Amino acid sequence: MKNLFFKGISCALISILSLGFVACNNDDDDKAAAPVITLTEVGHDNAKQAHPGYDLHLEADVVAEGLIARIDVEIHQEEGGSFEIEQSYTDGTYIGVRNTEFHEHIEIPADAPLGEYHLHFTVTDKEGQQTTAESELTLVEADGDEDEHEEE
């Protein structure tokens, strides 16, 4: 009878411990890290300036363990202004990859007001995680140096 009692207690303890190990499985450990962005160039020679009627040279290094789903660029006027430029990349060479060098020339409309702007560069991975890198940007009058604005 004692032997049967100890077997019952042993089975109960083993069952409880087994459930504890299964219940402690943390699925969050499988989630990839959020994307990492390094803005390497905002404007020609990273001057953080652009000119209305020309394009803005923009480069960034992106690493997204969860694979890139989309890249969004938003440029908005500071100090109460409402002028805004938005560009999204949802297909092409940047999408579905783990790391990339983003290199684009974003058209600045000729009617964009001069002044201070703020740039948001947002990467969303396929797991829904987002990271945003930000930079200041100033729109100034073109100085007539056409070479500075040619596509590289």
HUCOR-V995747 format. One line per field, one symbol per residue. ss: DSSP state (H for helix, E for strand, - for the rest). phi: phi as a letter, one per 20 degrees, with the letter a starting at -180 (. if undefined). psi: psi as a letter, one per 30 degrees, with the letter a starting at -180 (. if undefined). A space follows every 50 residues. Layout:
ss = ???
phi = ???
psi = ???
//
This chain:
ss = -HHHHHHHHHHHHHHHHHHHHHH---HHHH-----EEEEEEE-HHH--EE ----EEEEEEEEE----EEEEEEEEEE------EEEEEE---------EE EEEEEEE-------EEEEEEEEEEE----EEEEEEEEEE------HHHH- --
phi = .ffffffffffffffffffffffefdfffeffffgdccfebcngllflcb cgncdefccbecccgemfdaccdcccfelnfdfbccbcccbofeendebb dfbbdefdgfefffpeccddddddefenfcccdcbfbdecffenefgfdf fe
psi = eeeeeeeeeeeeeeeeeeeeeefgkjffffkllllkkjjfkjlkhhfhll kkfalkkkkkkkkjegkkelkkkkkkklhflgkkkkkkjflaffkglell jkjljkkjkfgkklaklkkkjkkklfggkkkkklllkkklkkgfieefgk k.
//
